[in-house]
Amino acid sequence: MTDDHQPKQSWDQRREKRLALGASAVVRDSCKTRIGGTMLDISQWGCRIQLSSPTASPGRCVTIKLEGMESWSGYVRWANATQVGIEFERPLHLAIVDHLAQVHPEVEILSAA
């Protein structure tokens, strides 16, 4: 029996390039815990989110919600102290990805010194 929710081999083997953006996001895990953050990049297959609280762990199923959009599901593939990489359960339509990148321009994330 294989686990379909194991991390991919490495970040450089992505299916396609991600587009930078800066969209406010809410991530909910399977325990319905809400975590606010900023979506930093996106592709049809996944995204990277900087979270206000580092509580998501690899393999966890999450739901992502952006303002004005329907929510969609995915799996946390990697996590560090401040960010998570999420692979979507189903790929987004390319027009949606392009729209999000245009509507939510990239923001500079400042780290605490």
Disulfide bonds with the S-S distance in Angstrom:
none
